[in-house]
Amino acid sequence: MLKELNPIIHSQLRLAIMTILLSVDEVDFNYLKEQTQATSGNISVQLEKLSSAGYIQVNKEFIGKKTRTSCRMTEEGKQAFEEYIETLKTYLKL
């Protein structure tokens, strides 16, 4: 019997965010918006879900009068993503 794919990561936008974060140390909110072509509201909701799961760390800071939101993948997130990929490989019989 196949193991279930992690539902937190398996969402299209959350999977895209995790994939982007895997290859960088930290990424800013606007970069995620550009890369995913998603709305600000949708990205915010998905970042909250990933953060609540412990997969990413979200940092908000003020630069002058503007807020800057950035995020990075946690060690727990890296492990969960690796498990997701390994599970996906079993589906694909790789």
C-alpha distances in whole Angstrom, upper triangle without the diagonal:
4,7,9,12,15,17,21,20,19,22,24,27,25,23,27,29,26,27,30,31,29,32,34,36,37,37,39,39,41,39,35,37,39,35,33,36,35,37,38,37,34,33,35,32,29,31,32,28,27,30,29,26,28,26,30,33,36,40,42,46,49,51,54,54,50,47,45,41,39,35,33,30,30,28,25,25,25,22,20,21,20,16,16,17,15,12,13,14,10,10,14,13,16
4,6,9,12,14,17,17,15,18,20,23,22,20,23,25,23,23,27,27,25,28,31,32,33,33,36,35,37,35,32,33,35,32,29,32,31,34,35,34,30,30,32,29,26,28,28,25,24,27,26,23,25,23,27,30,33,36,39,43,46,47,51,50,47,44,41,37,35,32,30,27,27,25,23,22,21,19,17,17,16,13,12,13,11,8,10,11,7,7,11,11,13
4,6,9,12,14,14,13,17,19,22,20,18,21,23,20,21,24,24,23,26,28,30,30,31,33,32,35,33,30,31,33,30,28,31,29,32,33,32,28,28,29,27,23,25,25,22,21,24,23,19,21,20,23,27,29,33,36,39,43,44,48,47,44,41,38,34,32,29,27,24,23,22,19,18,19,16,14,14,14,10,10,12,10,7,9,11,8,9,12,13,15
4,6,8,11,11,10,13,16,19,17,15,19,20,18,19,23,23,22,25,27,28,29,29,31,30,32,31,27,29,30,28,25,28,26,29,29,28,25,24,26,23,20,22,22,19,18,21,20,17,19,18,21,25,27,31,33,37,40,42,45,45,41,38,36,32,30,27,25,22,22,21,18,17,18,16,13,13,14,11,9,12,11,8,9,12,10,10,13,15,16
4,6,9,8,7,10,13,15,13,11,15,17,14,15,19,19,18,21,24,25,25,25,27,26,28,27,23,25,27,24,21,24,23,25,26,25,22,21,23,20,17,19,20,16,15,19,18,15,17,15,18,22,24,28,30,34,37,39,42,42,38,35,32,29,27,24,22,19,19,19,16,14,15,14,10,10,11,9,6,9,10,6,7,11,10,9,12,14,15
4,6,6,6,9,12,14,11,10,14,15,12,14,17,17,16,20,22,23,23,23,25,24,26,25,21,23,25,23,20,23,22,24,24,23,20,19,20,18,15,16,16,13,12,15,14,11,13,12,15,19,21,24,27,31,34,36,39,38,35,32,29,26,24,21,19,16,16,16,13,11,13,12,8,9,11,8,6,10,11,9,10,13,13,13,16,18,18
4,5,5,7,10,12,10,10,14,14,13,15,18,18,18,21,23,24,23,23,24,23,25,24,20,22,24,22,19,22,19,21,22,20,17,17,18,15,12,14,15,11,11,14,13,11,14,13,15,19,20,24,26,30,33,35,38,37,34,30,28,25,23,20,20,17,18,18,15,13,15,15,11,11,14,12,9,13,14,12,12,16,16,15,18,20,21
4,6,7,10,10,7,8,12,12,10,13,16,15,16,19,20,21,20,20,21,19,22,21,18,19,22,20,17,20,18,19,19,18,15,14,15,12,9,11,11,7,7,10,10,8,11,9,12,15,16,20,22,26,29,31,34,34,30,27,25,21,20,17,16,14,15,16,13,11,13,13,10,10,13,12,10,13,15,14,14,18,18,18,20,22,23
4,6,8,9,6,5,9,9,7,10,13,12,13,16,18,19,18,18,19,18,21,19,16,18,20,17,15,18,16,19,19,18,15,14,15,13,10,11,13,10,8,12,12,10,12,9,11,15,16,20,23,26,29,31,34,34,30,27,24,21,19,16,15,12,14,15,12,9,11,12,8,7,11,10,8,10,13,12,11,15,16,16,17,20,20
4,6,8,7,6,9,11,10,11,14,15,15,18,20,22,21,20,22,20,22,21,17,19,21,18,15,18,16,19,20,19,15,15,17,15,12,14,15,12,11,15,15,13,15,13,15,19,20,24,26,29,32,34,37,36,32,29,27,23,22,19,18,16,17,18,16,13,14,15,11,10,13,12,8,10,13,11,10,14,15,13,15,18,19
4,6,5,6,8,10,10,12,14,15,16,19,20,22,21,19,20,18,20,19,15,16,18,16,13,15,13,15,17,16,12,12,14,12,9,12,13,11,11,14,15,14,16,14,15,18,19,22,24,28,30,32,35,34,30,27,25,22,20,18,18,17,18,20,18,15,16,17,14,13,16,15,12,14,17,15,14,17,19,17,18,21,22
4,6,5,6,9,10,11,12,14,15,18,19,21,20,18,19,17,18,17,13,14,15,13,10,12,11,14,16,15,12,11,14,13,10,13,15,13,13,16,18,16,18,16,16,19,20,23,24,28,30,31,34,33,29,27,24,21,20,18,18,17,20,21,20,16,17,19,16,14,17,17,13,14,18,16,14,17,19,17,18,21,22
4,5,5,6,9,10,11,12,14,16,17,19,17,15,16,13,15,14,10,11,13,11,7,10,8,11,12,12,9,8,11,10,7,10,12,11,11,14,16,15,17,14,14,17,16,19,21,24,26,27,30,29,25,23,21,18,17,15,16,15,18,20,19,15,17,19,16,14,17,18,15,16,20,19,17,20,22,20,21,25,24
4,5,5,6,8,10,10,12,15,16,17,16,14,15,13,15,15,11,12,15,12,10,13,11,13,14,13,10,8,11,10,6,8,10,9,7,11,13,12,13,11,11,14,14,18,19,23,25,27,30,29,25,22,20,17,15,13,13,12,14,17,15,12,13,15,13,11,15,15,12,14,17,17,16,19,21,20,21,24,23
4,5,5,6,9,10,10,13,15,17,16,15,17,16,17,15,12,14,15,13,10,14,13,16,16,17,13,12,14,14,10,11,14,12,10,13,15,14,15,12,12,16,16,20,22,25,28,29,32,32,28,25,22,19,17,15,14,12,15,16,15,11,12,14,11,9,12,13,10,11,14,14,12,15,18,17,17,20,20
4,6,5,6,9,10,12,13,16,15,13,14,13,14,12,9,11,12,9,7,11,10,14,15,16,13,11,14,14,10,11,15,14,12,15,17,16,17,13,13,16,16,19,21,24,26,27,30,30,26,23,21,18,16,14,14,13,16,18,17,13,14,16,14,11,14,16,13,13,17,17,15,18,20,19,19,22,21
4,5,5,6,9,11,11,13,12,10,11,10,12,10,7,10,11,9,8,11,11,13,13,14,12,9,11,12,9,8,12,11,9,12,15,14,14,11,10,12,12,15,17,20,23,24,27,27,23,20,17,14,12,10,10,10,13,15,15,11,12,15,14,11,14,16,14,15,18,19,17,20,23,22,22,25,24
4,5,5,6,9,10,12,11,11,13,13,15,13,10,13,15,12,11,15,14,17,17,17,15,12,14,14,10,10,13,12,9,11,14,12,12,9,8,12,13,16,19,22,25,25,29,29,25,22,19,16,13,10,9,7,10,12,12,8,9,12,10,8,11,13,11,12,15,16,15,17,20,20,20,23,21
4,5,5,7,9,12,12,12,14,15,16,13,11,14,14,11,11,15,15,18,18,20,17,14,17,17,13,13,16,15,13,15,18,16,16,12,12,15,16,19,21,24,27,27,31,31,27,24,21,18,15,13,11,10,13,14,14,11,10,13,12,9,11,13,11,11,14,16,14,16,19,19,19,21,19
4,5,6,7,10,10,8,11,12,13,10,8,11,12,8,9,13,14,17,16,18,16,13,15,17,14,13,16,16,13,15,18,17,17,13,12,14,14,17,19,21,24,24,27,28,24,21,18,15,13,11,10,10,13,15,16,12,12,15,15,12,14,17,15,14,18,19,18,20,23,23,22,25,23
4,5,5,7,7,7,10,11,13,11,9,13,14,11,12,16,16,18,17,19,17,14,15,16,13,12,15,15,12,13,16,15,14,10,9,11,12,14,17,19,22,22,26,26,23,20,17,14,11,8,6,6,10,12,13,10,9,13,13,11,13,16,15,15,18,20,19,20,23,24,24,26,24
4,6,8,9,10,14,15,17,14,13,16,17,14,15,18,19,21,21,22,20,17,18,19,16,14,17,17,13,15,18,16,15,11,11,13,15,17,20,22,25,26,29,30,27,24,20,18,14,11,9,7,10,11,12,9,7,11,11,9,10,13,13,12,15,17,17,18,21,22,21,23,21
4,7,9,10,13,15,17,13,13,16,16,13,15,18,19,22,22,24,22,18,20,22,19,17,20,20,17,18,21,20,18,15,13,15,17,18,21,23,25,25,29,30,26,24,20,18,15,13,10,10,13,13,16,13,11,14,15,12,13,17,16,15,18,20,19,20,23,24,23,25,22
4,6,7,11,13,15,12,12,15,15,13,15,19,19,22,21,23,21,18,19,21,18,16,19,20,16,17,21,20,18,14,12,13,14,15,18,19,22,22,25,26,23,21,17,15,12,10,8,9,12,13,16,13,12,16,17,14,16,19,19,18,21,23,22,23,27,27,27,29,26
4,7,11,14,16,13,13,17,18,16,18,21,21,23,21,23,22,19,19,21,19,16,19,20,16,16,20,19,16,14,11,11,12,13,16,17,20,20,24,25,22,20,16,14,10,9,6,8,10,12,15,13,12,15,17,15,17,20,20,20,22,25,24,25,29,29,29,31,29
4,7,10,12,10,11,14,15,14,16,19,19,20,18,20,20,16,16,19,17,13,16,18,15,14,18,18,16,13,10,10,10,10,12,14,17,17,20,22,19,16,12,10,7,6,5,8,10,13,15,13,13,17,18,16,18,21,21,21,24,26,25,27,30,30,30,33,30
4,7,9,7,7,11,11,11,13,15,15,16,15,17,17,13,14,17,15,12,15,17,14,14,18,18,17,14,11,11,10,10,12,13,16,16,19,20,17,14,11,9,5,6,7,10,13,16,18,15,15,19,19,17,20,22,21,22,25,26,25,27,30,30,30,33,31
4,6,5,7,9,10,11,13,14,14,14,12,15,15,12,12,15,14,12,15,17,15,15,18,20,18,16,13,12,10,9,10,11,13,13,16,17,13,11,7,6,4,6,9,12,15,19,20,17,18,22,22,20,23,25,24,24,28,29,28,30,33,33,33,35,34
4,5,5,6,9,10,11,12,11,11,8,11,12,8,9,12,12,10,12,15,14,14,17,19,18,16,13,12,10,10,10,12,13,14,17,16,13,10,8,5,6,8,11,13,17,20,21,18,19,23,22,20,23,26,24,25,28,29,28,30,33,32,32,35,34
4,5,5,6,9,10,10,10,10,9,12,13,10,11,15,14,13,16,18,17,17,21,22,22,19,16,16,13,13,13,14,15,14,17,17,13,11,9,8,9,11,14,17,20,23,24,21,22,26,25,23,26,28,26,26,30,31,29,32,34,34,33,37,35
4,5,5,6,9,10,11,12,11,14,14,11,13,16,15,13,17,19,17,18,21,22,21,19,16,16,14,14,15,16,17,17,19,20,16,14,11,10,9,11,13,15,19,22,23,20,20,24,23,21,23,26,24,24,28,29,27,29,32,31,31,34,32
4,5,5,6,8,8,10,9,12,11,8,10,13,11,10,14,15,14,15,18,19,19,16,13,14,13,14,15,17,19,19,22,21,18,15,13,10,9,10,12,13,17,20,20,17,18,21,20,18,21,23,21,21,25,25,24,26,29,28,28,31,30
4,6,5,6,6,7,7,10,9,7,10,13,12,12,15,16,16,17,20,21,21,19,16,17,15,16,16,18,19,19,22,21,17,15,13,12,12,13,15,17,20,23,24,20,21,24,23,21,24,26,23,24,28,28,26,28,31,30,30,33,32
4,6,5,8,9,10,14,13,11,14,16,15,15,18,20,19,20,23,24,24,21,19,20,18,19,19,20,21,20,23,22,19,17,15,14,14,15,17,19,22,25,26,22,23,26,25,22,25,27,25,25,28,29,27,29,32,31,30,33,32
4,6,8,11,12,15,13,11,14,16,14,14,18,19,17,19,22,23,22,19,18,19,18,19,20,22,23,23,25,25,21,20,17,15,14,14,16,17,20,23,24,20,20,23,22,19,22,24,22,21,25,26,23,25,28,27,26,30,28
4,5,9,10,13,10,9,12,14,12,13,16,17,16,18,21,21,21,18,17,19,17,20,20,23,24,24,27,26,22,21,18,16,15,15,16,17,20,23,23,19,20,23,21,18,21,23,20,20,24,24,22,24,27,25,25,28,27
4,7,9,12,10,10,13,15,14,15,18,19,18,20,23,23,24,22,20,21,20,21,21,23,24,24,27,26,22,21,19,17,17,17,19,20,24,26,26,23,24,26,24,22,25,27,24,24,27,27,25,27,30,28,28,31,30
4,7,8,6,6,10,11,10,12,15,16,16,18,20,21,22,20,18,20,18,20,20,22,23,24,26,25,21,19,18,16,16,16,18,19,23,26,25,21,23,25,23,21,24,26,23,23,27,27,24,27,30,28,28,32,31
4,5,5,6,9,10,11,12,14,16,17,18,20,21,23,21,19,20,18,19,18,21,22,22,24,22,19,17,17,15,16,17,20,21,24,27,26,23,25,28,25,24,27,28,25,26,30,29,27,31,33,31,31,35,34
4,6,5,6,9,10,10,12,14,15,16,18,20,21,20,17,18,15,16,15,17,18,19,21,19,16,14,13,11,13,14,18,19,22,26,25,22,24,27,25,23,27,28,26,27,31,30,29,32,34,32,33,36,36
4,5,5,6,9,10,11,13,14,15,17,19,20,19,18,18,15,17,16,19,20,21,23,21,18,16,15,13,15,16,19,20,23,26,25,22,25,27,25,24,27,28,26,27,31,30,29,32,34,32,33,36,36
4,5,5,6,9,10,11,12,14,15,17,19,17,16,17,15,18,17,20,22,24,26,24,20,18,17,15,16,15,18,19,21,24,23,20,22,25,22,21,24,25,22,24,27,26,25,28,30,28,29,33,33
4,5,5,6,9,10,10,12,14,15,16,15,13,14,12,14,15,18,19,21,23,22,18,16,14,11,12,12,14,15,18,21,20,17,19,22,20,18,22,23,21,22,26,25,24,27,29,28,29,32,31
4,6,5,6,9,10,10,12,14,15,15,13,13,10,12,12,15,17,19,22,20,17,14,13,10,11,11,14,15,18,21,20,17,20,23,20,20,24,24,22,24,27,27,26,29,31,30,31,34,34
4,6,5,6,9,10,11,13,14,14,13,14,12,15,15,19,21,23,25,24,20,17,17,13,14,14,16,16,18,21,20,17,20,22,19,19,23,23,21,23,26,25,25,28,30,28,30,33,33
4,5,5,6,8,10,11,13,11,11,12,12,15,16,19,22,24,27,25,22,19,17,14,14,12,14,14,16,18,17,14,17,19,16,15,19,20,17,19,23,22,21,24,26,25,26,29,29
4,5,5,6,8,10,11,9,8,9,8,11,12,16,19,21,24,23,19,16,14,11,10,8,10,11,13,16,15,12,15,17,15,15,19,20,18,20,23,23,22,25,27,27,28,31,30
4,5,5,6,9,10,10,9,10,8,12,13,16,19,22,25,23,20,17,16,12,12,11,13,13,14,17,15,13,17,19,16,17,21,21,19,22,25,24,24,27,29,28,30,33,32
4,5,5,6,9,9,9,11,11,15,16,20,23,25,28,27,24,21,19,15,15,13,14,13,14,16,14,12,15,17,14,15,18,18,16,19,22,21,21,24,26,25,27,29,29
4,6,5,6,5,6,8,9,13,16,19,22,25,28,27,24,20,18,15,13,10,11,9,10,13,11,8,12,13,11,11,15,15,14,17,19,19,19,22,24,23,25,28,27
4,5,5,6,5,6,7,10,13,17,20,22,26,25,22,18,17,13,12,9,10,9,9,12,11,9,13,14,13,14,17,18,17,20,22,22,22,25,27,27,29,31,30
4,5,8,8,9,10,13,16,19,22,25,28,27,25,21,20,16,16,13,13,12,12,14,12,11,15,16,14,15,19,18,18,21,23,22,23,26,27,27,29,31,31
4,6,8,10,12,16,18,22,25,28,31,30,27,24,22,18,17,14,13,11,10,12,9,8,12,12,10,12,15,15,14,17,19,19,20,23,24,24,26,28,28
4,6,7,10,13,16,20,23,26,29,29,26,23,20,17,15,12,11,9,7,9,7,7,10,11,10,12,15,15,15,18,20,20,21,24,25,25,27,29,28
4,7,10,13,17,20,24,26,29,29,26,22,20,16,14,10,9,6,5,8,6,4,7,9,8,9,12,13,12,15,17,17,18,21,22,23,24,26,25
4,6,10,13,16,20,22,25,25,22,19,16,13,10,7,6,4,5,9,8,6,9,12,11,11,14,16,15,17,20,20,21,23,25,26,27,29,28
4,7,10,13,17,19,22,23,20,16,14,10,8,5,5,6,6,10,10,9,12,14,14,15,18,19,19,21,23,24,25,27,29,29,31,33,31
4,7,10,14,16,19,19,16,13,10,7,6,4,7,9,10,14,14,13,15,18,17,17,20,22,21,23,26,27,27,29,31,31,33,35,34
4,7,10,12,16,16,14,10,8,6,5,6,9,12,12,16,17,16,18,21,21,21,24,25,25,26,29,30,30,33,35,35,36,38,37
4,7,10,13,13,10,7,6,4,7,9,12,15,16,20,21,19,21,24,24,24,27,29,28,30,32,33,33,36,38,38,39,41,40
4,7,10,10,8,6,5,7,9,11,14,18,19,22,23,22,24,27,27,27,30,32,31,33,35,36,36,39,41,41,42,44,43
4,6,6,6,4,6,9,11,15,18,21,22,26,27,26,28,31,31,30,33,35,35,36,39,40,39,42,44,44,45,47,46
4,6,5,6,7,10,12,16,19,22,24,27,29,27,29,32,32,32,34,37,36,37,40,41,40,43,45,45,45,48,46
4,6,8,10,13,16,19,22,26,28,31,33,31,33,36,36,35,38,40,39,40,44,45,44,46,49,49,49,52,50
4,7,10,13,16,20,23,27,28,32,33,31,33,36,36,35,38,40,39,40,44,44,44,46,49,48,49,52,50
4,7,10,13,17,20,24,25,29,30,28,30,33,33,32,35,37,36,37,40,41,40,43,45,45,45,48,47
4,6,10,13,17,20,22,26,27,25,27,30,29,29,32,34,33,34,37,38,37,40,42,42,42,45,44
4,6,10,14,17,19,23,24,22,24,27,27,26,29,31,30,31,34,35,34,37,39,39,39,42,41
4,7,11,14,16,20,21,18,20,24,23,22,25,27,26,27,31,31,31,33,36,35,36,39,37
4,7,11,13,17,18,16,17,21,20,19,22,25,24,25,28,29,28,30,33,33,33,36,34
4,7,9,13,14,12,13,17,17,16,19,21,20,21,24,25,25,27,30,30,31,33,31
4,6,10,11,9,10,14,14,13,16,18,18,19,22,23,23,25,28,28,29,31,29
4,7,8,6,7,10,10,10,12,15,15,16,18,20,20,22,24,25,26,28,26
4,5,5,6,9,10,10,12,14,15,17,18,20,21,23,25,26,27,28,27
4,5,5,6,9,10,11,12,14,15,17,18,20,21,23,25,26,27,25
4,5,5,6,9,10,11,12,14,15,16,18,20,21,23,24,26,24
4,5,5,6,9,10,10,12,14,15,16,18,20,21,22,24,23
4,5,5,6,9,10,11,12,14,15,17,19,20,21,22,21
4,5,5,6,9,10,11,12,14,15,17,19,20,21,19
4,5,5,6,9,10,10,12,14,16,17,18,20,19
4,5,5,6,9,10,10,12,14,15,16,18,17
4,5,5,6,9,10,11,13,15,15,16,15
4,5,5,6,8,10,11,13,14,15,14
4,6,5,6,9,10,11,12,14,14
4,5,5,6,9,10,10,12,11
4,5,5,7,9,10,10,9
4,5,5,7,9,10,10
4,5,5,6,8,9
4,5,5,6,5
4,5,5,6
4,5,8
4,5
4
